[in-house]
Amino acid sequence: MNQNPHTPKSVYVTLGAGFVLGAVFMAGIYGKGFMPFSKALASDNHLPSFQARTISAPSRESVSEVRNLDAFYTNLAEFVSPAVVDIQSTSGRQVGPNGERMPVSGGEGSGFILRPDGYIVTNDHVVGGFEKVKVILKDGREFDGKVTRAHDSDIAIVKIDAKNLPTLAFADSSKLKPGQMAMAIGAPFGLEQSVTFGHVSALGRDKTVIENRYYPDMIQTDTAINMGNSGGPLTNIDGQVIGLNTAIYSPSGTSAGIGFAIPSNQVRLIVDKLIENGKVVRSQIGLIPENLTEYQKQQRHVTGGALVADAPENQPAGMAGIKKDDVVVRVGHTSINTQLDLRNAMLEYAPGTSVAVEVIRNGVHKTYNVKLQEHKAEAEQQPMGGQMSPQPFQFRFPKGLDEAPDFFKDFPGFTNPHARTQPSTPANPDGKAHLGVTVNNLTDDVRQQFSIPSDVHGAVVGQVNTGSVAESVGLQPGDVIEMLGNKQINSADDLISAMSGVKPGESKRIKFARFGKNSTIQSELDVTF
């Protein structure tokens, strides 16, 4: 039979005596002038005074609120992610070491499903110009995609042969406000279905030129966006798309907390036309619009409109009578509240159409009939010796990888499965001479960006490649090449044509100009290719 443990009486006596002696001892300390430790510290001139505080545990209600918030973010990501896709684009083939055929160039980006019958939205720079586009759904299914492009807007749709797909809806981006929460899902560095959270940092970022594309209106966000996020959705807390993740500002090429997305209203407008017509036809009014500042609105006693920054007399608007500093408030049946409204109005009227354009000049409303011209699209990049890098403010397309980033190298055996591969070739595999620049035509937007006068003609430099002939003679982005040899240059195609006849080792005289707001530099010198 088990017995209960028995404690000797001597143990209780000893413990009782100990408590009594301790009480007497402490009383003696305080009675002899000793003080509590906290007061002793306070008496030391070298130590700050403080009062002891009880650290309270978080209340059950506050913990519950945090858990609810955590669950909300999780549910939001689970709601959006099934409609986000990974897009891999490739061109060309080379023979591998074992005789297999391998892609020689390509990139990776993201997209989201707009319609359950397989219409996917992404950036044009993710899919444009590639021979093959593959779409990978979250559930692992893979499809070949058919691309329809709107190059100037950097928007494209990819159609896949699938049905009953999960979709995302557009939000009204005109109602966005800085400070709102935002979420991005995409494939940064090839890591599919990566979720990041942040905020809308600013709205209406304009005058942004990235790789020869002009972006008149962008959402700025601190939501982490990196290479591979391009074409993916930026959503609000309702899981609606507020923007199409497109670019980052980054000296290093990775997220610096400044990303840019094309607003959803702009994306929806372009996508609808691509699906309906298979292309986007844009007219040209021939003026440079800007948004009015709040002070300018007060000065002119208007609530909105597009300020005319320039209206050359040889362009449709100028020929009709519209002048610099006019405020455009209506084009045809379309009200104009911002410069983007004016640009989008050019999608509503065919080239050659005459439209009534209402402006406010010195407080007086005037209407002019303007005959719209065919839009002269900005030239595709003309790579005479390399890819364009961000100039001058390090804007980048987060579209893919040229090689595995450094952090992959910290993990032995871990490589980027989606990195681009390039065959090892000489600098000039075609045996032709290269100047080493990318060039563009002189559009109104380019003239405004680089302060180039309207009477100047040539090909404007977009980028100068490191170690190139162009770099050796001092060419810079924004320079206008006017002559090569004895050939006058009036466009990007003229320069490409002139370069086609140049042989390595041959010398040619090149003439170019550089413009500032109050200065012009002309250069003419001999170049050996």
Helices and strands as residue ranges (DSSP letters): H 9-31, H 37-43, H 60-80, G 81-83, E 84-91, E 94-95, E 101-102, E 105-115, E 119-122, H 124-127, E 132-136, E 142-144, E 146-150, G 151-153, E 155-159, G 173-175, E 181-186, G 188-190, E 194-205, E 208-210, E 213-215, E 218-221, E 233-235, E 241-249, E 259-263, H 264-277, E 283-284, E 288-291, H 294-300, E 306-310, H 316-320, E 327-331, E 334-335, H 339-345, E 354-361, E 364-371, E 373-374, E 395-396, H 406-409, E 437-440, H 444-450, E 459-464, H 469-472, E 480-484, E 487-488, H 492-500, E 507-515, E 520-528
